[in-house]
Structure formats: C-alpha cells, structure tokens
Amino acid sequence: MLRMIRLLIVLSAPLALLVAAFVIDRAMSAAEGGEDYDYVVRFDLPNADAPVDLPRVDGPADASRPLVVIDPGHGGFDPGAGTDAVHEKNVALQMALAIREQLLAGGGIRVALTRDTDRFVSLKDRPDMARRLNADLFVSIHADSAENDLARGASVYVLSEKGSSQAAERFAARENGADRINGVSLSKTNENVGAILLELSQRGTQAESTELADLMLRELREENVGLHHDRIEMAALAVLKAPDIPSILFETGYINNPQDQAFLRSRQGQRIIAEATARAIRIYFARKRGV
C-alpha cells in the first residue's frame, strides 16, 4: 500500500507541473492584454473636465421663448443645512419642482432644472448648464440655517465682490464650500470674482439680477411671506458667476427654525412661494418686452 502511494506521488508530480505551467501562462496572457478572456470588458473613463449632460427643457417648443434654469441647491452626498430628518437638498428640490410647475402652468416660458433627483452637481457645472442652454434667467434655490433657531424668513441674494453684511459673507463662504469634502476641493475653479463683476457690469446683467431680486421681494411681501431682511442681500457666491445671465439665489427660509421648516415642507407653503416666484419672473420678462 505504501509503495502504491509513493508511485502515485511520483506519477502525479509531472501532472502538477503541467497544471502550474498552464495557470501561469493564462495569468501572464491576462496581464499582457487579456485577449484569451472573452469576458473582459474595456471602456474609457470620462474626462474629469468634460461638461455634464444638459438637463431636459420643458415648456414650449419655440426656442424664442424665455428659458429659466432653476437650480435646487446641494444634492447627493452634499445634504446642505438641516438635520438627519430634514435636509436642505430635499427642501430645495421640492421647492424647485413647485416653481417649475407654476411656470409651466402659466405657459410661454421654458424651464430646466440643474437636477430633478437627489444627485450631486458641482458649483462649476450649475451656472455652466445655464450658459450652455443660453438661459435668460438663473434662479438658485436654497434653505438657510443659523446657529440658533430664532432666525427666520426668506432672503434674496445677488452677486457682489463683497458681501452686504458679515452674515452674508459667512453664508457665501459656506455655500462656496459645497464642492469640498473634508476640506478637499472637488473643483479646480478659482476664477477672480472681480473679473466676473466687471463682465457683469459691462453686459448689464448685474442690474437685471437686481431688478429680478426686487420683484421677488415685492411678490413675497404680497404673499405675506416673512423676510429675513427687507432688502436685497449681496454675497460673492460662486453659483451666481455666469457672466451674461441675470442670476439670483433665493433662500426660502431657515430650515432649523420650526415655523419656517413647517412652512417650507407644507404643500401650501411651497405653493405660496412658487406662485410668488413665478409672478416675479413673469413680470420681469414682461418688462423686458416693454409690456
């Protein structure tokens, strides 16, 4: 019996060497190109600098109709302000959808959203979408937060090299950091805000942004929506950097304030704010046409 085992070991040694050689040969073939494996799939990764896909445009098929790009702030792994139960990204998206519905219901205006789901969109890509779509307006939707729950009310921001208050500057710093995770920048965009402002001044878009912001505040007052400040706020917000598109950032309220949060999450609150926003936009375009 022992002799038989020894004989089997001697006879199996060459077979083991053949198997080992076969395995090594297959591994080397895979390393050199994998042409022996018909299940290997190769594809090119997208360039990190490639522009994102443009969003769908809803409304009239007539390209001469004005186009409004609505930008729900934050999204995906960037929740924005709030708590585990309520995130700014969700409130902003719900409000943006309500505004789109109001604009489309009135007819005559085309609408696109930078995101219509819970996904991340970089600060650089948001205004770039509006620019590539040749948008007539860019409206970024947010919900503010504060260190305590006493602050409340809506605010409307336009671009400025220097914030209109220390609070506005802190807010701009927070929003401009949305492309950072653990302090690491996800964007290489570091344009000079002063150069952007010069371009805005040359094309008159700063004045048009201010006109829309004024109309927004007026319509919010008409609906008795509480305002945090009864004036236009100014801040160096990266998301408002499109040089040739009138742009505003609309802080719909303070998400950490119980009254504001309840209002922003309610269908009635969303309808009221959406109607006021849609009216302001329609009046703005009517003035542009000289009506």
C-alpha positions in Angstrom: 0.0 0.0 0.0 2.8 2.4 0.9 4.6 1.5 -2.4 1.4 2.3 -4.3 1.1 5.8 -2.6 4.7 6.6 -3.5 4.1 5.5 -7.1 1.1 7.8 -7.3 3.1 10.7 -5.9 5.8 10.2 -8.5 3.3 9.9 -11.3 1.3 13.0 -10.3 4.3 15.3 -10.0 4.6 15.9 -13.8 0.9 16.5 -14.0 1.0 19.1 -11.2 3.9 20.8 -13.0 1.8 20.9 -16.2 -1.2 22.4 -14.4 1.0 25.0 -12.7 2.5 26.0 -16.1 -0.9 26.3 -17.6 -2.1 28.6 -14.8 1.0 30.8 -15.0 0.6 31.0 -18.8 -3.0 32.1 -18.6 -2.2 34.7 -15.9 0.6 36.1 -18.0 -1.7 36.3 -21.0 -4.2 38.2 -19.0 -1.6 40.7 -17.7 -0.3 41.3 -21.3 -3.7 42.1 -22.7 -6.3 39.6 -21.7 -7.0 38.6 -25.3 -7.7 35.0 -24.1 -10.6 36.1 -21.9 -13.7 37.0 -23.9 -15.4 38.3 -20.8 -13.0 41.2 -20.1 -14.8 44.5 -20.9 -12.8 47.6 -21.6 -14.2 51.2 -21.7 -12.8 54.7 -21.5 -13.5 56.6 -18.3 -15.0 60.1 -18.9 -12.6 63.1 -18.7 -12.9 64.8 -15.3 -13.1 68.1 -17.1 -15.8 67.1 -19.5 -19.0 69.1 -19.2 -22.0 67.3 -17.6 -25.0 66.4 -19.7 -27.5 69.2 -20.2 -30.9 68.9 -18.4 -34.2 68.5 -20.2 -36.0 71.7 -21.2 -39.8 71.7 -20.5 -42.4 74.0 -21.9 -43.0 75.5 -25.4 -41.0 74.0 -28.3 -40.4 77.6 -29.5 -36.8 78.4 -28.8 -37.5 82.1 -28.8 -39.5 81.8 -25.6 -37.5 82.8 -22.5 -35.7 80.0 -20.6 -35.4 79.9 -16.9 -32.9 77.5 -15.3 -33.9 76.6 -11.7 -31.1 75.3 -9.6 -32.0 73.2 -6.4 -29.0 73.7 -4.1 -26.9 70.8 -2.9 -27.8 67.2 -3.6 -26.4 63.7 -3.4 -23.7 63.4 -0.8 -23.9 67.1 -0.1 -27.1 67.5 2.1 -26.7 71.2 2.8 -28.2 72.5 6.0 -30.6 70.7 8.3 -30.7 67.5 10.4 -30.9 63.8 9.7 -34.6 64.1 9.5 -34.8 67.2 7.2 -32.1 68.1 4.7 -31.8 71.3 2.7 -31.2 69.4 -0.5 -34.7 67.8 -0.3 -36.5 71.1 0.6 -34.7 72.9 -2.2 -35.7 70.2 -4.7 -39.3 70.2 -3.7 -39.4 74.0 -3.9 -37.8 74.0 -7.4 -40.2 71.4 -8.7 -43.1 73.5 -7.4 -41.7 76.6 -9.1 -41.3 74.7 -12.4 -44.9 73.5 -12.2 -46.2 77.1 -11.7 -44.1 78.5 -14.6 -45.2 75.7 -16.9 -48.8 76.0 -15.9 -48.8 79.7 -17.0 -47.4 78.9 -20.4 -45.0 80.8 -22.5 -41.8 80.1 -20.5 -39.4 77.2 -20.9 -37.9 75.7 -17.7 -34.9 73.5 -17.0 -33.6 72.1 -13.6 -30.0 71.6 -12.9 -31.1 68.5 -11.1 -34.5 66.9 -10.7 -33.3 64.0 -8.5 -31.2 63.6 -5.4 -27.8 63.8 -7.1 -24.6 65.9 -6.7 -23.9 68.7 -9.1 -20.8 70.7 -8.7 -20.9 74.5 -8.3 -19.0 74.9 -11.5 -21.5 72.9 -13.5 -24.7 74.6 -12.3 -24.2 78.0 -13.9 -22.4 76.3 -16.8 -25.6 74.4 -17.6 -27.5 77.7 -17.8 -24.8 79.3 -20.0 -24.7 76.3 -22.4 -28.5 76.4 -22.7 -28.5 80.1 -23.4 -30.8 80.7 -20.5 -32.4 84.0 -19.8 -32.5 83.6 -16.0 -30.8 81.5 -13.4 -32.5 81.0 -10.1 -30.7 79.0 -7.4 -33.0 77.7 -4.6 -31.7 77.1 -1.0 -32.9 76.9 2.6 -30.7 78.8 5.1 -29.6 77.8 8.6 -28.3 79.6 11.7 -26.5 78.9 14.9 -29.9 79.2 16.8 -33.5 78.6 15.8 -34.6 82.2 16.2 -33.5 83.4 12.8 -36.2 83.1 10.2 -37.5 84.4 6.9 -36.6 84.4 3.2 -33.7 86.2 1.6 -32.7 87.1 -2.0 -29.1 87.3 -3.0 -27.3 88.8 -6.0 -23.6 88.5 -6.8 -21.2 91.0 -5.2 -17.5 91.1 -4.7 -18.0 91.9 -1.1 -21.0 90.7 1.0 -23.5 93.3 2.2 -23.0 92.0 5.7 -20.8 89.8 7.8 -23.6 87.2 7.8 -23.8 87.3 4.0 -20.0 86.7 3.8 -20.3 83.8 6.2 -23.1 82.4 4.1 -21.2 82.8 0.9 -18.2 81.0 2.4 -20.4 78.1 3.4 -22.2 77.8 0.1 -18.9 78.1 -1.9 -17.5 75.3 0.1 -20.2 72.9 -1.2 -17.5 71.5 -3.6 -15.4 70.4 -0.7 -15.3 67.2 1.2 -13.3 67.2 4.4 -11.7 70.4 3.3 -10.6 69.0 -0.1 -11.7 70.9 -3.1 -13.6 68.9 -5.7 -13.3 71.8 -8.3 -10.3 73.5 -9.8 -12.4 76.6 -10.5 -10.8 79.7 -8.8 -11.9 82.5 -11.1 -11.4 86.0 -10.0 -14.7 87.4 -8.8 -13.6 90.9 -9.6 -13.2 89.9 -13.3 -16.7 88.4 -13.2 -18.2 91.5 -11.8 -16.5 93.6 -14.5 -18.2 91.4 -17.1 -21.5 91.6 -15.3 -21.2 95.4 -15.3 -20.3 95.5 -19.0 -23.3 93.4 -20.1 -25.8 94.9 -17.7 -26.6 91.6 -16.1 -25.9 92.9 -12.6 -28.7 95.5 -12.9 -31.1 92.8 -14.3 -30.3 90.5 -11.5 -31.1 93.3 -9.0 -34.3 94.0 -10.9 -35.5 90.4 -10.6 -34.4 90.3 -6.9 -36.5 93.4 -6.2 -39.5 91.8 -7.9 -39.0 88.7 -5.8 -39.0 90.6 -2.6 -42.1 92.6 -3.7 -44.1 89.4 -4.5 -43.0 87.7 -1.3 -44.3 90.7 0.7 -47.6 90.5 -1.2 -48.0 86.9 -0.1 -47.0 87.8 3.5 -44.0 85.5 3.3 -41.7 86.6 6.2 -38.4 88.2 5.1 -35.2 87.8 7.0 -34.1 91.2 5.6 -36.4 93.6 3.7 -33.6 94.3 1.2 -31.5 92.6 -1.4 -28.6 90.7 0.0 -25.2 90.7 -1.8 -22.5 88.0 -1.5 -19.6 86.6 -3.5 -21.5 83.4 -4.4 -19.8 81.0 -6.8 -23.0 79.7 -8.1 -24.0 83.1 -9.4 -20.9 83.5 -11.5 -22.5 83.2 -15.1 -21.3 86.5 -16.6 -24.1 87.0 -19.1 -27.1 85.6 -17.4 -29.1 87.5 -14.7 -28.9 85.3 -11.6 -30.3 85.3 -8.1 -30.0 83.0 -5.1 -33.3 82.5 -3.2 -33.0 81.5 0.4 -36.6 80.3 1.0 -36.3 80.4 4.8 -34.4 79.0 7.8 -34.6 75.2 7.8 -33.6 75.0 11.5 -36.4 77.3 12.5 -39.5 75.2 13.4 -42.0 77.7 11.9 -40.0 78.2 8.7 -39.4 74.4 8.3 -43.0 73.6 8.7 -44.0 76.2 6.1 -41.3 75.2 3.6 -42.3 71.5 3.8 -46.0 72.1 3.6 -47.8 72.0 0.2 -49.4 75.3 1.0 -46.0 76.9 1.8 -44.5 75.5 -1.4 -47.4 76.7 -3.5 -47.3 80.2 -2.0 -43.6 80.6 -2.6 -43.8 79.0 -6.1 -46.6 81.4 -7.1 -44.7 84.4 -5.8 -41.6 83.4 -7.7 -43.4 82.6 -10.9 -45.2 86.0 -10.8 -41.9 87.8 -10.2 -40.3 86.0 -13.2 -43.3 86.8 -15.5 -43.3 90.4 -14.5 -39.5 90.6 -15.2 -39.9 89.1 -18.7 -42.9 91.4 -19.4 -40.8 94.4 -18.5 -38.1 93.1 -20.8 -40.6 93.0 -23.7 -41.7 96.5 -22.8 -45.3 95.4 -22.0 
